[in-house]
Amino acid sequence: MSGDRQAETRSATMRMFGSQLMGWRKRAGVSREELAQEAGYSVELVKSVEQGRRKPQLPLIDAAELLCNAGGLLRDASEHIVQSKFPDWFEEFARYEAECASLGIYENHVIPGLFQTEEYARAVFRSNRPILDDDEVEEGVVARAERQQLLCRTPHAVINAVIEQVTLERWIGGKEVMRGQLRALLKLAERRNVDIQVMPTQRETHAGLSGPMYVLETQEQQRLVYFEGQKASVLTSDPKGVSELNMRYAILRSQALTPEDTVSLLEKTLGEL
């Protein structure tokens, strides 16, 4: 099934579930405010789920079952919707990432999500436009933290990241948040399965001008590439495209500072902040 068709099917299922949720809630005489309070979510999030714009998460489903006495019917209906903390466009890649044998990352605007501290991640989500509500921000922070289990998983995944020097100089969340993030990067750099390389700003050649990308190899030696644009994302296993982007990533690594020089730069940046 194509991505567009999957999205259409998921949207229709979400609208159907939302309609059922609203029906059960009204039949039981439960207000949105009451349901939101029981679930620990905002009223706006409950409204979004009922309108089919947001996927229902388990705490909301459990709260609705309890307050509306739905007899398990809402829980059964929710099984047709993928329960995931990740956005629809990221779900498939997140599954591959969690089980990968190796992962290469190139990021040019922010510290990679896999390396972000809780405070830095929260600041990134709060920078989003259109503005995310508080529940969406916190869901994003939790999901990002869960992804980081990959860093210490056994068997170890081999992880390399090339990040632009400007990401160290862009104080997302303020100086204190950035200090914490730099310390976290230095701690990560001590791991034997993680290499971090900084791409200096002052370079005359650069293989990554097309933007961020993730190159991944599964435990079965399948190679995939994932990248995002402003309003779309692509996960591909096409041999020709994967080969080209793996070559591009290899050149990026050769153009960046070595892991050892990167640690020196991180320490210097932290000391000057």
Secondary structure as the mmCIF struct_conf table of DSSP 4:
data_model
#
loop_
_struct_conf.conf_type_id
_struct_conf.id
_struct_conf.beg_label_comp_id
_struct_conf.beg_label_asym_id
_struct_conf.beg_label_seq_id
_struct_conf.end_label_comp_id
_struct_conf.end_label_asym_id
_struct_conf.end_label_seq_id
HELX_RH_AL_P HELX_RH_AL_P1 GLY A 3 ARG A 27
TURN_TY1_P TURN_TY1_P1 ALA A 28 GLY A 29
HELX_RH_AL_P HELX_RH_AL_P2 ARG A 32 ALA A 39
TURN_TY1_P TURN_TY1_P2 GLY A 40 GLY A 40
HELX_RH_AL_P HELX_RH_AL_P3 VAL A 43 GLU A 50
TURN_TY1_P TURN_TY1_P3 GLN A 51 GLY A 52
BEND BEND1 ARG A 53 ARG A 54
HELX_LH_PP_P HELX_LH_PP_P1 LYS A 55 GLN A 57
HELX_RH_AL_P HELX_RH_AL_P4 LEU A 58 CYS A 68
TURN_TY1_P TURN_TY1_P4 ASN A 69 ASN A 69
TURN_TY1_P TURN_TY1_P5 GLY A 71 GLY A 72
HELX_RH_AL_P HELX_RH_AL_P5 LEU A 73 SER A 78
TURN_TY1_P TURN_TY1_P6 GLU A 79 HIS A 80
BEND BEND2 ILE A 81 ILE A 81
BEND BEND3 LYS A 85 PHE A 86
HELX_RH_3T_P HELX_RH_3T_P1 ASP A 88 PHE A 90
HELX_RH_AL_P HELX_RH_AL_P6 GLU A 91 GLU A 99
BEND BEND4 ALA A 101 ALA A 101
STRN STRN1 SER A 102 GLU A 107
BEND BEND5 ASN A 108 VAL A 110
HELX_RH_3T_P HELX_RH_3T_P2 GLY A 113 PHE A 115
HELX_RH_AL_P HELX_RH_AL_P7 GLU A 118 ARG A 126
TURN_TY1_P TURN_TY1_P7 SER A 127 SER A 127
BEND BEND6 ARG A 129 PRO A 130
HELX_LH_PP_P HELX_LH_PP_P2 ILE A 131 ASP A 133
HELX_RH_AL_P HELX_RH_AL_P8 ASP A 134 ARG A 147
HELX_RH_3T_P HELX_RH_3T_P3 GLN A 148 CYS A 152
BEND BEND7 THR A 154 PRO A 155
HELX_LH_PP_P HELX_LH_PP_P3 HIS A 156 ALA A 157
STRN STRN2 VAL A 158 GLU A 164
TURN_TY1_P TURN_TY1_P8 GLN A 165 GLN A 165
HELX_RH_AL_P HELX_RH_AL_P9 VAL A 166 GLU A 169
BEND BEND8 ARG A 170 ARG A 170
TURN_TY1_P TURN_TY1_P9 ILE A 172 GLY A 173
HELX_RH_AL_P HELX_RH_AL_P10 LYS A 175 LEU A 188
TURN_TY1_P TURN_TY1_P10 ALA A 189 GLU A 190
BEND BEND9 ARG A 191 ARG A 191
TURN_TY1_P TURN_TY1_P11 ARG A 192 ASN A 193
STRN STRN3 VAL A 194 MET A 199
BEND BEND10 THR A 201 GLN A 202
BEND BEND11 GLU A 204 GLU A 204
TURN_TY1_P TURN_TY1_P12 ALA A 207 SER A 210
STRN STRN4 MET A 213 GLU A 217
TURN_TY1_P TURN_TY1_P13 GLN A 219 GLU A 220
STRN STRN5 ARG A 223 GLU A 228
BEND BEND12 GLN A 230 LYS A 231
STRN STRN6 SER A 233 THR A 236
HELX_RH_AL_P HELX_RH_AL_P11 PRO A 239 GLN A 255
BEND BEND13 ALA A 256 ALA A 256
HELX_LH_PP_P HELX_LH_PP_P4 LEU A 257 THR A 258
HELX_RH_AL_P HELX_RH_AL_P12 PRO A 259 GLU A 272
#
